[in-house]
Amino acid sequence: MACAFALASISCGSGSGDGKSDGATLNAEELREFLDRAIEEFDSQESFHFVMDFAGRTTPLDVFPVEMRKVEGDIIVPDQLRATIDAKATDFGGIAVTMQVIGIGDVAWMTNPFDATQWVDLDTGNPLNGLFDPSAGVSGVLSGVQNPRVIGEELINEIPTWRIEGTLDSGDLAGFALEVIPGYEIHGTVWINKETALIHRLHVLGQLNETEHADILRRLDFSGFHEVEPIEPPQ
């Protein structure tokens, strides 16, 4: 089943419809080149800060019996992660829990959901290695998008961006979950800096596997590029 995907990029105005750039939008060729540039720009980042939530929904965290509500943290490319996970414990009446996770290379540690002072080794290894990798996820979205079109301009944190829509398959979103099944319909939005082609916001609406709600919305914001402090193992 084809997946509709809305990519939002920051800017104001819409296409002229004649295939020519009118200064307020991008024609098809310019847009494809702009998206390719955005992929290169994002992939060139050495580090960044991210925030991801699910707009009131949750998604399972396989390593513990919890459902994630929000993840916020830092990534140093290619394999270092430091993040805080807000979740609810499904086996304990859905009570709110907070966990810290650190991943370096092939190893990772996470705090016990019920004892923040206790760090445990993650048998699954670094979450960036297949469980959750925003870098790979963003590149997959922009590489897989079909029939993209500019919707308009917007300001994100005072930064002018292009807003873009297109279509893609859920199989292109492997960086956002451990289990991703191709064929689900996806709707999304991405905001991209008009001048630097740096991605500042990405929304992805739709389930990636059979355990998620059909209307789950992943909302990601990116900031702090090249500003992340060193990530160290837990003490």
N, C-alpha and C positions, 0 to 999 in steps of 0.2 A: 504494500500500500504506500503510495507516495506520501511524502511528508512536506507539509507547507511550513516554511520557516520565514519569519519576519526578522530581518536584520535592521536594527536601527542605528543610524549613523547621524551625527549631529549637524544640523543645518536647517534652513528655512526655505521653503519653496518646493516645487515638484517639477517633474519632467515636462518638457514641451511637447513630447509625443512625436516629434519629427526626426528623432535619431540624432539631432544636433545639440551640442552644448549651448545653453543660453546664458551661461555665467552663474545661474542660480541652481544648477543641477549638473549631473554628469550623464553623458550618453552611454550607450552600452559598452563601447570599447574602453572609454575612460573609466567607467565603473569597474570593469574587470581588472584593469591595470591598478586601480586604487585598492581593490581587495587583495590583489597579489602583493602590493606594497605593504598593506596592513599586516599580512602574514609574516613577511620578512621583518617588519619592524617589531612585531611582538616576539618573534623567535629570537631576535637579537638582544632582547632584554636580559641582563644578567640576574636581576632580582626584581621583585615587586610585592606589594601588599594586595590582599584580596579579601572581599567579603561576599559570602554566598548565603542566601536564605531561600526559603521555599514558599514564601507568601502565605504563611499560615499552615501549609501542609508539612509533612515530614517524609523522610525516606530512610530505609533501614541502614544501620551500620553493622556490617557482618561480624566484626570482631567482638562485639558485645550485644546483648539483647536490648538495644536502645534504638530509638528513631531520632535521626538528626533533624533539628529545626534551623540551625544556623551554624556556619563555619566561618571563622575569621582568622587570618594568619598571614605568614610571610613565606615566600618561596625564593630560594637561591638556586638558579638553574645550574645543573640539570636535576639534582637529586637531593636537595635539602628542603625540609618543610618544618615549620613551627606554627601550630594552630591551636585555637580554642574551639571546642565543639559544644554547643548548647543542644541538649537532647531531652527526651523523656524516656524513662525506663519502662518498657512494655511489660515486664514481668512483675512490676511493683506498682501497679495502678496508674502508670503514666506519670509518676512524679518527675519533676524537673531535675536534671543532673547536668553537670559541667565537667568536661574532660579536657586535658591538655595532651597534645600529641607532638612528638618530635621524630622526624625521619632524616637519617643521614646515610647516604649510600644505600646499601641493601638492608640496613637494620632500622628498627623503629621502636619507640617506647610510647606508652600511653598511661595516664593516671587512672587509677581505679575510679569508676563513676561514683563510688560511695566513700572513698577515702582519697582526697586530693593529694595527700602526702605520699601515697604509695604509687611508684612507677612500676609498670610491668612490661616485659618484652612482648612485642607483637609477633606472633608466629607467622602472620601473613607478610611480615616485612614492611618496608617503606610503602605507605599509601600511594606515593607517587608512581610506584611500579605496578600500575594496572588498576588501582582502586579509585584514585581521584588525582587527576593531573590537569589543572586548569590550562597549562601551557599547551598540552596536546589537544585538549578539548576545544580551545579557541581556534587553533590551527585547523582542526577537523571540520569545524563549522564553516569557516570561510573557504576552505578548499572544496567542501562538498556542496556549497550553495549553488542552486541553479536558478536561472531566470531572475537575477537580482535586479532591483530597481530602487532608485532614490525616492524616499517619501518626503523628506524635508530637512530642515536645519533645526537644531536645538542647542541650548547651552547646558553643559554638564560641568558643574563647579566652575562656572564662568569661562569654560573652554568651548569654542564653537566646534560643533561636530556635524557630520553627515549622518542621516538616518536612512537605513536601507532595508528593503525586504527581498525575500527570495524563497526558494523551496529547497528542501533537503530531506534525506532519509535519517531515521533515528540511528541507523548503523554508523553514521558519521560522528556520533557523539560519544565514542568509546572512552574519552578522557574524563567523563563525568560520573561514571558508575562502574562497579566491578562487572556487573552483568548487563550488557546492552544487546537487545534483540532488534535486528533490522526490521523495517516495515511499519513502524508506528508513525502516525501523523504528528509532526512537530510544528509548532508555531513559535516564532521568536522575534527578538529585536536586538540590534547592535548599534552602539554609538561609537563613531570613529572620528578622531581629531582631523579636521579638514586640512590642516597644514602638515602635521607630522605623520598622519595615518596611524597613530597609536590608538589602540582600543581602550576605551574607558568604561564601557558598560555593555553587558550582554544579557539578554533575557531569552530563556528557552522554555516554551510551554508545551508540555506533553510527556507522557510516560516513556521510559526507556526500556522497561521490562514489565512482566505481568504482575509484579508485586506492587507497582506504583499506581497512584491515582491517575486517571486519564487526563485530569486537568492540573497536574502538578506543575508549578512554575518555578524554575531555577532563575534567580536573579543574582548576577555577579557584577561587582564593581571592582575596578582595578586602579591602583594608585601607588605612590611611593616607588616609582621605577628607579632602579639603581641606588636605592636608599636603605636597603635592609641591613640591619646589624648582623654580625656573625651568628650562626646557629650552632649551639654546642649541645653535647649529650646531657641528659639530666644528671644532677649531682646527687 
